[in-house]
């Protein structure tokens, strides 16, 4: 996946930089990633560990070649709108993987504008409680401008990726899901705020 991601970005003329990469564990964590652009599909595999399980919406499973390759690499499609049934399938799949695997998820559920985190779906808390994996907030800036929704191909340019400190989940409980969702939102928003201040001071 890292080789594939970097190769596609090279073909697109996409450059990227990463700050906070020292916060990325070598494995066994949940990457909670803000979602703004189709470029996210290629950017994050370029920086995350090779043994990462990617979670994608089930609509993408209609693409025959992509769907087959996606599943063969240990990834999973999730049927949005099916609530606990889909969540249970996801948790079973993740638990069937070797314990050192990383899990990639867009906790907002869909794409939105850059700059702040939108309300998160509770699935990330259920997943963290069941697996005891830490949650690492990650955001990016630049992708929405380079490949906005509806665009056929991205414009060349630069994306900055920002990684936050891991959030430990070993004490998380399902009955306090809203508190933990706020922890993740705060982690994402803190990254956006820091990158905004950094940009305004340059």
C-alpha positions as CSV (number, residue, x, y, z in Angstrom):
1,X,0.0,0.0,0.0
2,X,2.7,2.6,0.7
3,X,4.4,1.9,-2.6
4,X,1.1,2.1,-4.4
5,X,0.1,5.3,-2.7
6,X,3.4,7.1,-3.4
7,X,3.4,5.9,-7.0
8,X,-0.1,7.2,-7.7
9,X,0.7,10.6,-6.1
10,X,3.8,10.8,-8.2
11,X,1.7,10.3,-11.4
12,X,-0.7,13.0,-10.2
13,X,2.0,15.5,-9.4
14,X,1.0,15.6,-5.8
15,X,3.7,16.5,-3.2
16,X,3.1,16.0,0.5
17,X,4.8,16.7,3.8
18,X,4.1,15.3,7.3
19,X,4.4,16.9,10.7
20,X,4.0,14.9,13.9
21,X,5.1,11.6,12.2
22,X,6.9,10.8,15.4
23,X,3.5,10.2,17.0
24,X,2.6,7.4,14.6
25,X,3.1,4.1,16.4
26,X,4.6,1.2,14.4
27,X,1.2,-0.6,14.4
28,X,-1.8,-1.5,16.5
29,X,-3.7,1.8,16.5
30,X,-6.8,3.4,14.9
31,X,-6.0,6.2,12.5
32,X,-8.9,8.7,12.9
33,X,-8.6,10.8,9.8
34,X,-10.5,13.8,8.6
35,X,-11.9,13.4,5.1
36,X,-11.8,16.2,2.5
37,X,-10.8,14.9,-0.9
38,X,-10.4,11.9,-3.1
39,X,-6.7,12.4,-2.7
40,X,-7.1,11.0,0.8
41,X,-7.4,7.5,-0.9
42,X,-3.7,7.8,-1.9
43,X,-2.2,10.2,0.6
44,X,-2.7,8.1,3.7
45,X,-1.5,4.7,2.4
46,X,1.7,6.5,1.6
47,X,2.4,7.3,5.2
48,X,0.7,4.6,7.3
49,X,2.2,1.2,8.1
50,X,1.9,-1.5,5.4
51,X,-0.3,-3.7,7.6
52,X,-3.3,-1.3,7.7
53,X,-6.9,-2.3,7.4
54,X,-8.8,0.4,5.4
55,X,-12.6,0.9,5.9
56,X,-14.5,2.1,2.9
57,X,-18.2,2.7,2.1
58,X,-19.9,-0.3,0.4
59,X,-20.7,1.8,-2.7
60,X,-17.1,1.4,-3.8
61,X,-17.5,-2.4,-3.8
62,X,-19.4,-2.0,-7.1
63,X,-16.0,-1.3,-8.8
64,X,-15.0,-4.9,-9.9
65,X,-11.2,-4.7,-10.0
66,X,-10.9,-2.3,-7.2
67,X,-13.3,-4.2,-5.0
68,X,-11.4,-7.5,-5.5
69,X,-8.0,-6.0,-4.8
70,X,-9.3,-4.0,-1.8
71,X,-10.6,-7.1,-0.1
72,X,-7.5,-9.2,-0.9
73,X,-5.4,-6.7,1.1
74,X,-7.5,-7.3,4.2
75,X,-9.7,-4.3,3.9
76,X,-13.4,-4.1,4.4
77,X,-16.5,-2.3,2.9
78,X,-19.1,-1.1,5.4
79,X,-22.7,-0.6,4.6
80,X,-23.6,2.8,5.8
81,X,-27.0,3.2,7.3
82,X,-27.2,-0.4,8.7
83,X,-26.1,0.7,12.2
84,X,-25.1,-2.0,14.6
85,X,-25.3,-4.8,12.0
86,X,-22.6,-3.1,9.9
87,X,-20.6,-2.2,13.0
88,X,-20.6,-5.8,14.3
89,X,-19.3,-7.0,11.0
90,X,-16.6,-4.4,11.1
91,X,-15.5,-5.3,14.6
92,X,-15.4,-9.0,13.8
93,X,-13.3,-8.3,10.7
94,X,-10.8,-6.2,12.7
95,X,-10.6,-8.8,15.5
96,X,-9.8,-11.5,12.9
97,X,-6.7,-9.6,11.8
98,X,-3.3,-10.0,13.5
99,X,-3.3,-7.8,16.6
100,X,-0.6,-5.5,15.4
101,X,-2.7,-4.3,12.4
102,X,-3.5,-0.6,12.2
103,X,-7.1,0.4,11.3
104,X,-7.9,3.4,9.1
105,X,-11.3,5.1,9.5
106,X,-12.9,8.4,8.5
107,X,-14.9,8.9,11.8
108,X,-17.0,11.8,10.2
109,X,-18.4,9.2,7.8
110,X,-18.2,11.3,4.7
111,X,-16.3,14.2,3.0
112,X,-16.6,17.8,4.1
113,X,-14.7,21.1,4.0
114,X,-11.3,21.5,5.5
115,X,-10.6,23.5,8.7
116,X,-12.6,21.8,11.4
117,X,-13.9,18.4,12.4
118,X,-17.6,17.6,11.8
119,X,-19.7,15.5,14.2
120,X,-18.3,12.0,14.4
121,X,-20.1,8.7,14.1
122,X,-20.0,6.6,17.3
123,X,-18.5,3.5,15.5
124,X,-15.0,4.6,16.2
125,X,-15.6,4.5,20.0
126,X,-17.2,1.0,19.8
127,X,-14.2,-0.2,17.7
128,X,-11.7,1.3,20.2
129,X,-13.5,-0.3,23.2
130,X,-13.6,-3.7,21.5
131,X,-10.0,-3.7,20.3
132,X,-8.3,-1.5,23.0
133,X,-6.3,0.2,20.2
134,X,-5.2,3.8,20.7
135,X,-6.7,6.5,18.5
136,X,-4.4,8.8,16.5
137,X,-6.0,11.9,15.1
138,X,-4.8,12.9,11.6
139,X,-5.8,15.9,9.4
140,X,-4.6,17.2,6.0
141,X,-4.8,20.5,4.2
142,X,-4.7,21.2,0.5
143,X,-6.5,18.2,-0.9
144,X,-9.9,19.8,-1.2
145,X,-8.6,22.6,-3.3
146,X,-6.6,20.2,-5.6
147,X,-9.3,17.6,-6.1
148,X,-12.7,18.9,-5.0
149,X,-15.9,16.8,-5.1
150,X,-17.0,16.3,-8.7
151,X,-13.5,16.8,-10.1
152,X,-12.3,14.2,-12.6
153,X,-8.6,14.4,-11.8
154,X,-6.6,16.3,-9.3
155,X,-4.5,19.4,-10.0
156,X,-0.8,19.1,-9.1
157,X,0.1,20.7,-5.8
158,X,1.1,20.2,-2.1
159,X,-0.8,18.6,0.7
160,X,0.3,19.0,4.4
161,X,-0.5,16.1,6.7
162,X,-0.6,16.6,10.5
163,X,-0.5,13.8,13.0
164,X,-1.6,14.3,16.7
165,X,-0.6,12.5,19.8
166,X,-2.3,9.1,20.4
167,X,-5.4,9.0,22.6
168,X,-5.3,6.1,24.9
169,X,-8.6,4.1,25.0
170,X,-8.0,1.4,27.6
171,X,-10.4,3.1,30.0
172,X,-13.1,3.9,27.5
173,X,-16.6,2.6,28.1
174,X,-19.5,2.3,25.7
175,X,-21.9,4.1,28.1
176,X,-19.7,7.3,27.9
177,X,-19.5,7.3,24.1
178,X,-20.2,11.0,23.8
179,X,-17.3,11.9,26.1
180,X,-14.9,9.9,24.0
181,X,-16.2,11.2,20.7
182,X,-15.5,14.7,22.1
183,X,-11.9,13.6,22.8
184,X,-11.4,12.6,19.2
185,X,-13.1,15.8,17.9
186,X,-10.9,17.9,20.1
187,X,-7.8,16.1,18.9
188,X,-8.7,16.8,15.3
189,X,-9.7,20.4,15.9
190,X,-6.5,21.0,17.9
191,X,-4.5,19.9,14.8
192,X,-6.5,22.2,12.6
193,X,-6.0,25.1,15.0
194,X,-2.2,24.6,15.2
195,X,-1.8,24.4,11.4
196,X,-3.9,27.5,11.0
197,X,-1.7,29.4,13.5
198,X,1.4,28.1,11.8
199,X,0.2,29.2,8.3
200,X,-0.7,32.7,9.5
201,X,2.7,33.2,11.1
202,X,4.6,32.3,7.9
